[in-house]
Amino acid sequence: MPRIHPSIPTRPAPTEQVPVILRASPGANEPWLVWEALLAAAQRWTVRPAEALRHAHGISVYDYRLLRLLARAPHPMRKAIVTTALDLPPRSLDHSVTRLAERGFLLVRGARTDRRLVLTPAGTQFLIEVVATLRSVTDTAVGADTALRPSERAALVALLARLRT
């Protein structure tokens, strides 16, 4: 079997057991297990909201993230900074900007080398509607059956924010 990467062995050593951890246990803090748990949770928590964005409002998750970023910005944001902040390839950002500008939700200002993006009043109102949809979808789809209390959700948000950096 060819190696995927020099740091990755082709197979576990014969005496090693591949760990399978279904519940929290002392070994559950290994980084690869954190990654695995995040993937599973992210898939569960993103599919229904993403579908709601697409079907109810005709936008993608990237579009939503762009609108939220601009709503929090005190001034028009340089497009290059937006690309970095959202960690998007420039072409993906261009598609989102074009779609949202055509719908009147944002404006592109400035010269070609110094484009700035700003949310319009229509964009602000649209975002309020989108957030209401997301609140409803996440409350009914994933919020009620997660067994996370509000304080635990707040702690999770804080921990995930630390992982972004």
N, C-alpha and C positions, 0 to 999 in steps of 0.2 A: 504494500500500500504506500503511495507517495506521501511525503510530508506536506501538510498544508502550510506550515510555517516552521522555521527551525526551532522555535521555542515550544512547539506543540508535539508531544510524542505521538507516534503512529498508533499506539494502543496502550492502555494501562498495563503496568507491570503485572505479571500473573498473580502475585500475592496480594495485590490491592483490590479492594472492593470499590465499585463505583458508588459513591454515596447517593442514596435516595432519601431525601428528607421531606416528609409530607407535612409535618407540624414543626413549630418552633422547637429547636433543640440546641444544645451547646454548640454544635457545628454549623448552625444556620446563619452564622455571621460572616461566612466566607464571601468575598466579593462576587464570585460567580453565582452564588445562590441568591444574593441580593439582586443581581442583574436578572436572573431567571424569574424571581418573584415580581420584579418591576414589569417585566414583559407581560406576564400573565395578567397582572392587575391593569396595566395600561390598555391591553386589548379589551378587557371587559369594560373598562370605564370609558373607552373612546368610541367604540363602534356605534352604539345607539345615539350619543350626542352628535357624532359626525353625520350620521344619517339624517338626524333632525335638522342640522344646519343645511344640508344639501336639499332635502325635500321641502322643508317649510320656508327656507329663505334663499335658496339658490346660491349658497356660498360654500366654500371649502373651509377646512380647519385653518389653513394658511390665511385665508381671507379674514376669518374671525380673529386670529392672532394679530394680524396687521391692524385691524380696526381697534382692538383693545389697546395695542401699543400706542397708537395715535391718540386715543381718548385720554391716555394717562400723560401724554407729553404736554408740557406747558407752552411749547412753541412748535412751529413747523419743524419736522425732523428731516435731516439730510438723508437722502435715500441710501447712501453708503452705510450710515449708522443703523438704519432700519434693517438692512441686509445682515449686518453683524448681530444686532440684537435678536433677530428672529432665527439666526443661523440657517438662512435659506440661500440657495444658489441664486445669483442675480436674475437668471431667466425666470425662475419660479416667482420671484418678487415682481418682476415685470408683468407677468400674467395676472397676478392678483391686483396690482395697481391699475392695470388697464380695465379689468372687469369692474372694479369698484368705482373708478373714475367715470366710466361710461354710465353707471347707475346713479351718479351724482353723490356718492358717499364720501369721496375724498377729492382733493385738488392737488395737482402737481404744479409747483411754482418754481421759478428760477431758471437759470441758464442750464444748458445741457450738462455742463461739468459740475453744477451745484444744484441739482434737483432737490426740492424739499417737498415733503408730503404733509398735508393737513386734513384733518377730519372736517367735513362740512356739517352744518346743522342737520341736514337730512341723514348724514352718516351717524350722527349722535343718536337721533331718534330711532334709526334702524338698529343700532347696537343695543338700545334699551329693549327693543322687541326681541332681538336675538337672545339676549341674556335671560329674558323671561322664559323663552322656549327652553333654553339650556337648564334653567332652574327646575322647570317642570319635568323635563326628561330625566335629569339626574336624580331628582327626588323620587320619582316613581320607578325608574328603571334600575338604578343602582344604589340609591341612598338608603332605602328602607330595609334591604336585606343584607347589608354589609356587616352589621353588628358593630359598626363604629359609632361611638357617641360623638356629639359635636366637638367635644374637647379633643378627642382622638383625631378627628378629621383636621382640626386646626394644627395639631402636632405634626400630622402627616404632611400638610401643606408646608409647614416650616422646614421639615426635613428634606422634602423634595426641592424646595427653593435652594437649600444648601448644595444639593447635587448639581444644580444648574451651572455653578461657577467652576 
